[in-house]
Amino acid sequence: MFVRKKKNKSGVISVQVIDKSSGKYKVIKTIGSSSVDTDIEMFYQQGVDYISHYEGQQTFDFSAQDFKETVKQSIRNISIEGVHLLIGRIYTEIGFDNVCNDLLKQLVLIRLSHPASKLKTTQYLYRYFSIDIKEDRIYRYLDKIYSDYKEDLQQISYEHTKKVLGGIVSVVFYDVTTIYFQIDNEDDVRKRGFSKEGRHQNPQIVLGLLVGVEGYPLAYDIHEGNKFEGHTMLPIIDAFKNKYDLRKLVVVADSGLLSSSNVKDLQEKGYEFILGARIKNESKSIKEKILALNLEDKSSAVIPKTDGTRLIVGYTEKRAKKDKHNRQRGLMKLEQKIKSGKLTKSSINNRGYNKYLQLEGDVNISIDHEKFEEDASWDGLKGYLTNTTLTKQEIICNYGQLWKIEKAFRVSKHDLKIRPIYHRLQKRIEAHITINFIAYKVYKELERQLKLKTDNMSPEKAIDIAKSIYAIEIVDPTNGNVFKETLLLNDEQKFLAKLFEF
């Protein structure tokens, strides 16, 4: 079985569960229909959940009617058990059970297994886990997370991360993303700004995330949606360093956070740093030195700067091919726009590949091919600005780990469905972020343990298998005793149970 999105003549998308086991497409269930993207994705997830539940059901054919009735009366409950046995156990091992009651645990587990709005969360908890929690209770609990538990939960996450990393955190990676809201009006924190998701019409917040080596989460903070991302870095790093009384930190961030004021502040506060450098924006003399390097594949060079920092310039043929491809594709799009006459005023700027446009007279627009060819000399070059004493290779290697923070955002947005956020109050927005922060921490620990136990299973697959493991509660009709049996029905389920000893 699989979930299908079918577009109707009206333009509405129908989400259906389809069976093709007989060779023909058979509609098992229509989950819902909508033209709204968020609704369609919600229906799609419900379809996936339906298949998991449907395939987990067992059909019994009893010949004796009395026996059938006895069994029906004896079965008290059937619910998903694997999620608690797998990620519930990891949640406990990290130490989150020591802070607050079981409700937070349920919210984190459901976020990892069946991410949805708070209303859908209550439905999923009841439907799949036989846990009856009212929506109002969850909203009140969000207020408690914000007021009582937020700092303690981050402390537990930090202590566990420090233990995993060998007892010390000396290198941190910082990046930001934007998270939009399904509202029209702005307020003190939800504001329209540059959206990394292309949702410029929606108010948003800026989320800053600090992670350690291997992408383990350390701290987070939220900012107004129109705040320049470069101004978000120092406050969270300062707070993190002071909270845990750290003497030395090496800060790694990409070029989007690089500004002269940021570099100056980092130096004045005694931080070491590795920042992505905008080498084309360097002074004329530095640019001349860069272009005179003639680097070979996977080689690098150091260019000292007058402010005491060093500029590391690396070159790879792989990056050169990618840069060339992107330039040519950008040029081709501009040429197509000119030929079609669809070039608008919005194209007359110096952003991206529009810099190749050349104005001749009042209206004549052409391609500046000379500028295009000049840019070829930069293909394959990447710059890193640092004040550390690390070697070139160590600097490039450390900077290369920034992709793991990008993965953190990808997991949070895609797998945990952190956005869109529907909360209005800032304290509930922050509590929602806290739940996702904890969920991502549990995800990373699951990923780490899987790497130690097996080399070919992803956290996503492990969670999917866990969602298919059900438990049945049966009442003994002779004495009224209740016992529960976990059903391990296939090789995948048995393999996962053996890996984690449940």
Secondary structure, 3 states (H helix, E strand, C coil): CEEEEEECCCCCEEEEEEECCCCCCEEEEEEEEECCHHHHHHHHHHHHHHHHHHHHCCCCCCCCHHHHHHHHHHEEEEEECHHHHHHHHHHHHHCHHHCCCHHHHHHHHHHHHCCCCHHHHHHHHHHHHCCCCCHHHHHHHHHHHHHHHHHHHHHHHHHHHHHHCCCCCCEEEEEEEEEEECCCCCCCCCECCCCCCCCCCCCEEEEEEEECHHHCEEEEEEEECCCCHHHCHHHHHHHHHHHCCCCCCEEEECHHHCCHHHHHHHHHCCCEEEEEECHHHCCHHHHHHHHCCCCCCCEEEEEECCCCCEEEEEECHHHHHHHHHHHHHHHHHHHHHHHHCCCCHHHCCCCHHHHHEEEECCCEEEECHHHHHHHHHHCCEEEEEECCCCCHHHHHHHHHHHHHHHHHHHHHHHHCCCCCECCCCHHHHHHHHHHHHHHHHHHHHHHHHHHHHCCCCCHHHHHHHHHCCEEEEEECCCCCCEEEEEECCCHHHHHHHHHHCC
